[in-house]
Amino acid sequence: MPARIVSVINMKGGVGKSTTTVSLAETLAVHHRRRALVIDLDPQTNASIMLAGPDKWNDLREAERTLDFYFEAYALQEKPKPFKSLVEHKVTDLKGKPDVALCAAAPEFRIVERDMIENFVKRGFHIDAIQKWICERFAHGLRSVLNETDVVLVDCPPGISLFAEAALIAADAIIVPTIPDYVSRLGLITFRRRALRLINERRGGPSNLFVVATKYDETMSLHRSEAGLLKDNLGDAMFDVRIPQHVDIARAAEWSDSPRTFEQKYGQMAGTIRKFGDEFVAKLEVAHAL
């Protein structure tokens, strides 16, 4: 079976997007023996540092093995390093080094995107042509690594940048982590009605959209009611698993120099994260069979 490409996105920040991406990659590798590749498109670099640790992440930057260097070379009309050379294998601080790989981001990625757009506009490119160019280069890079992985998880930046749009167009499925509150639900509705419709038009067909409640607090009636409304509106597109607001989730996001087991890393939330991975695999298999 070819690798599945899954983009993780939300229009707003602070919803646990990077944590969701990393925890899903790790549980797929540990409990499902899947080769997982995380591509970090977010200049905040949270997923990169969570997976590689600050020292290795800095080594990747120094060696020019981050996405900003790759796309900057294209923009300067230079030949970039092969996309495969950006991939750092066997990252994570889990014992046994499960098969999780990383294509890291750097803060400069935000500047590269801005400079690319400015450069292309000066050369007479319209925004649609710039978007097509980015999509083609991103897709080309993805194709070069798909045979070496089972699932690609793309951690997108908040909002809809040109790179995020390229990731959504390339994706077989989209996961939207969302806090179950009124404002977030309205944002999700807007995303489905406008951004996702445009993405599907450009990709030439619908992608599978899944939503997971994050930072969930069972003691809050607002969270319970909003999560219920999301389930009523989305049906099977809504994960039954809800990721709680819990100190063990926050601790798991902190790099440990001492390798730890999955259970040690995720503590009381290990079972919940595993169920999230189980449900993800089931939903993806159903979607693939349709």
C-alpha positions as CSV (number, residue, x, y, z in Angstrom):
1,M,0.0,0.0,0.0
2,P,1.4,3.4,-0.9
3,A,2.2,5.9,1.9
4,R,-0.8,8.0,3.0
5,I,-0.2,11.7,3.3
6,V,-2.1,13.4,6.2
7,S,-2.0,17.1,6.8
8,V,-2.7,18.4,10.4
9,I,-4.0,22.0,10.4
10,N,-6.2,24.5,12.2
11,M,-6.8,28.1,11.3
12,K,-5.9,29.2,14.8
13,G,-2.9,28.4,17.0
14,G,-2.8,27.0,20.5
15,V,-5.0,24.0,19.8
16,G,-2.3,21.3,20.3
17,K,-1.7,20.8,16.6
18,S,2.0,19.9,16.9
19,T,1.5,17.8,20.0
20,T,-1.3,15.9,18.1
21,T,1.0,15.4,15.1
22,V,3.9,14.1,17.2
23,S,1.9,11.9,19.5
24,L,0.1,10.3,16.5
25,A,3.4,9.6,14.8
26,E,4.9,8.0,17.9
27,T,1.9,5.8,18.6
28,L,1.7,4.7,15.0
29,A,5.4,3.7,15.1
30,V,5.2,2.0,18.5
31,H,1.8,0.3,18.5
32,H,1.1,-0.2,14.7
33,R,4.7,-0.7,13.4
34,R,4.1,2.0,10.9
35,R,7.0,4.0,9.5
36,A,6.0,7.6,10.2
37,L,7.5,10.7,8.7
38,V,6.7,14.1,10.2
39,I,7.2,17.1,7.9
40,D,7.2,20.3,9.9
41,L,5.9,23.2,7.8
42,D,5.4,25.4,10.8
43,P,8.1,28.1,11.4
44,Q,7.3,27.8,15.1
45,T,9.3,24.5,14.9
46,N,7.5,22.9,17.8
47,A,7.2,19.5,16.2
48,S,10.8,19.6,15.1
49,I,12.1,20.3,18.6
50,M,9.7,17.8,20.2
51,L,11.0,15.0,18.0
52,A,14.7,15.8,17.5
53,G,15.5,17.7,20.7
54,P,17.1,21.1,20.7
55,D,20.7,19.8,20.0
56,K,19.9,17.6,17.0
57,W,17.5,20.2,15.7
58,N,20.3,22.8,15.8
59,D,22.6,20.4,14.1
60,L,20.1,20.0,11.2
61,R,20.0,23.8,10.9
62,E,23.7,24.1,10.9
63,A,23.9,21.4,8.2
64,E,21.3,23.3,6.1
65,R,19.0,20.3,6.3
66,T,15.8,22.2,7.0
67,L,12.9,23.1,4.7
68,D,13.8,26.8,4.5
69,F,17.1,26.0,2.8
70,Y,15.4,23.6,0.4
71,F,12.9,26.1,-0.9
72,E,15.2,29.0,-0.7
73,A,17.5,27.3,-3.2
74,Y,14.6,26.9,-5.6
75,A,13.7,30.5,-5.2
76,L,17.2,31.6,-5.9
77,Q,17.2,29.4,-9.0
78,E,19.9,27.2,-7.5
79,K,19.8,23.4,-7.3
80,P,18.7,22.4,-3.8
81,K,19.9,19.4,-1.9
82,P,17.7,16.3,-2.6
83,F,14.6,16.3,-0.5
84,K,15.5,12.9,0.9
85,S,18.7,14.4,2.4
86,L,16.5,16.6,4.7
87,V,15.0,13.5,6.4
88,E,16.5,12.6,9.8
89,H,15.6,9.0,10.7
90,K,15.0,7.5,14.1
91,V,14.2,10.7,15.9
92,T,12.1,10.8,19.2
93,D,13.2,10.2,22.7
94,L,11.4,6.9,23.0
95,K,13.3,3.7,23.9
96,G,14.1,1.4,21.0
97,K,14.1,4.3,18.5
98,P,10.8,3.5,16.8
99,D,10.6,4.3,13.1
100,V,9.8,8.0,13.3
101,A,11.5,10.3,10.9
102,L,11.5,14.1,10.6
103,C,11.9,16.8,8.0
104,A,12.5,19.8,10.2
105,A,11.5,23.4,10.0
106,A,13.3,26.5,11.1
107,P,12.1,30.0,12.1
108,E,13.6,31.4,8.9
109,F,11.0,29.4,6.9
110,R,8.5,32.3,7.4
111,I,11.0,34.8,5.9
112,V,11.7,32.4,3.0
113,E,8.1,32.2,2.1
114,R,7.7,36.0,2.2
115,D,10.9,36.5,0.1
116,M,9.8,33.9,-2.4
117,I,6.5,35.6,-3.0
118,E,8.2,39.0,-3.4
119,N,10.8,37.5,-5.7
120,F,8.2,35.9,-8.0
121,V,5.9,38.9,-8.1
122,K,8.8,41.1,-9.2
123,R,9.4,38.5,-12.0
124,G,5.8,38.9,-13.1
125,F,4.3,35.8,-11.6
126,H,0.6,35.9,-10.5
127,I,-0.4,34.4,-7.1
128,D,-1.9,31.3,-8.8
129,A,1.3,30.6,-10.7
130,I,3.3,30.9,-7.4
131,Q,0.9,28.5,-5.7
132,K,1.2,26.0,-8.6
133,W,5.0,26.3,-8.4
134,I,5.1,25.6,-4.7
135,C,2.7,22.7,-5.0
136,E,4.8,21.1,-7.7
137,R,8.0,21.4,-5.8
138,F,6.4,20.1,-2.6
139,A,4.8,17.2,-4.4
140,H,8.1,16.4,-6.1
141,G,9.8,16.3,-2.8
142,L,7.1,14.0,-1.3
143,R,7.3,11.6,-4.1
144,S,11.0,11.0,-3.5
145,V,10.4,9.8,0.1
146,L,7.0,7.9,-0.2
147,N,8.6,4.5,-0.7
148,E,10.5,4.9,2.6
149,T,7.5,5.5,4.8
150,D,4.0,4.3,5.5
151,V,2.4,7.6,6.6
152,V,3.5,11.2,6.2
153,L,2.1,13.6,8.8
154,V,2.5,17.3,7.8
155,D,2.4,19.7,10.7
156,C,1.0,22.9,9.0
157,P,1.3,26.4,10.2
158,P,-1.8,28.1,11.6
159,G,-4.0,29.7,8.9
160,I,-3.7,29.1,5.2
161,S,-0.3,30.0,3.9
162,L,0.8,29.0,0.4
163,F,2.8,26.1,1.9
164,A,-0.1,25.0,4.0
165,E,-2.3,25.0,0.9
166,A,0.3,22.9,-0.9
167,A,0.2,20.4,1.9
168,L,-3.6,20.3,1.9
169,I,-3.7,19.8,-1.8
170,A,-1.2,16.9,-1.6
171,A,-3.0,15.2,1.4
172,D,-5.1,12.0,1.3
173,A,-6.6,13.1,4.6
174,I,-6.8,16.2,6.8
175,I,-6.9,16.2,10.6
176,V,-8.2,19.3,12.3
177,P,-7.4,19.4,16.1
178,T,-9.9,21.7,17.7
179,I,-10.7,22.9,21.2
180,P,-14.5,22.2,21.7
181,D,-15.7,25.7,22.2
182,Y,-18.1,28.0,20.3
183,V,-15.5,30.1,18.5
184,S,-13.4,27.1,17.4
185,R,-16.6,25.4,16.0
186,L,-17.4,28.5,14.0
187,G,-13.8,28.6,12.7
188,L,-14.1,24.9,11.7
189,I,-17.4,25.6,9.8
190,T,-15.7,28.5,8.0
191,F,-12.7,26.2,7.1
192,R,-15.0,23.5,5.7
193,R,-17.2,25.9,3.7
194,R,-14.5,28.1,2.1
195,A,-10.9,26.9,2.5
196,L,-11.6,23.2,2.2
197,R,-13.9,23.7,-0.8
198,L,-11.2,25.7,-2.6
199,I,-8.6,23.1,-1.7
200,N,-10.7,20.3,-3.1
201,E,-11.3,22.2,-6.3
202,R,-7.6,22.6,-6.8
203,R,-6.8,19.0,-6.0
204,G,-9.5,17.7,-8.4
205,G,-11.4,15.8,-5.8
206,P,-12.4,15.6,-2.2
207,S,-10.0,14.8,0.6
208,N,-11.0,13.0,3.8
209,L,-11.5,15.5,6.7
210,F,-11.3,14.3,10.3
211,V,-11.7,16.4,13.4
212,V,-10.3,15.6,16.9
213,A,-11.2,17.4,20.1
214,T,-8.1,18.6,22.0
215,K,-7.5,20.2,25.3
216,Y,-10.8,18.7,26.3
217,D,-12.1,19.2,29.9
218,E,-14.8,16.8,30.8
219,T,-15.8,18.9,33.8
220,M,-16.7,21.8,31.6
221,S,-20.3,21.7,30.3
222,L,-19.3,23.9,27.4
223,H,-16.7,21.4,26.2
224,R,-19.2,18.5,26.6
225,S,-21.9,20.2,24.7
226,E,-19.7,21.6,21.9
227,A,-18.0,18.2,21.5
228,G,-21.4,16.6,21.2
229,L,-22.5,19.2,18.6
230,L,-19.4,18.5,16.6
231,K,-20.1,14.8,16.6
232,D,-23.7,15.4,15.6
233,N,-22.6,17.6,12.7
234,L,-19.6,15.6,11.5
235,G,-20.6,12.0,12.2
236,D,-17.8,9.6,11.5
237,A,-15.5,12.4,10.5
238,M,-15.3,13.3,14.2
239,F,-13.0,11.2,16.4
240,D,-14.6,9.5,19.3
241,V,-11.4,9.9,21.2
242,R,-11.0,13.2,22.9
243,I,-7.5,14.4,23.9
244,P,-7.8,15.9,27.4
245,Q,-6.1,19.0,28.8
246,H,-3.7,17.1,31.0
247,V,-0.2,17.7,32.5
248,D,1.1,14.4,31.1
249,I,0.4,15.6,27.6
250,A,2.4,18.8,28.3
251,R,5.2,16.8,29.8
252,A,5.3,14.4,26.8
253,A,6.1,17.4,24.6
254,E,9.2,18.2,26.5
255,W,12.4,16.5,25.1
256,S,14.1,14.0,27.4
257,D,17.8,13.2,27.1
258,S,17.1,9.9,28.8
259,P,15.1,7.5,26.5
260,R,11.8,6.5,27.9
261,T,9.1,4.0,27.1
262,F,5.8,5.1,25.5
263,E,4.0,4.6,28.8
264,Q,6.7,6.6,30.7
265,K,6.5,9.5,28.2
266,Y,2.7,9.8,28.1
267,G,1.9,8.7,31.6
268,Q,-1.8,8.6,32.4
269,M,-2.5,9.7,28.8
270,A,-0.7,6.7,27.2
271,G,-3.9,4.8,26.8
272,T,-5.8,7.7,25.3
273,I,-3.0,8.4,22.8
274,R,-2.9,4.8,21.8
275,K,-6.7,4.8,21.2
276,F,-6.2,7.9,19.1
277,G,-3.8,6.0,16.9
278,D,-6.1,2.9,16.7
279,E,-9.0,5.1,15.6
280,F,-6.9,6.9,13.1
281,V,-5.8,3.7,11.5
282,A,-9.4,2.4,11.4
283,K,-10.7,5.7,9.8
284,L,-7.9,5.8,7.2
285,E,-8.5,2.2,6.2
286,V,-12.2,2.8,5.8
287,A,-11.6,6.0,3.8
288,H,-9.0,4.2,1.6
289,A,-11.5,1.4,0.9
290,L,-14.2,3.8,-0.3
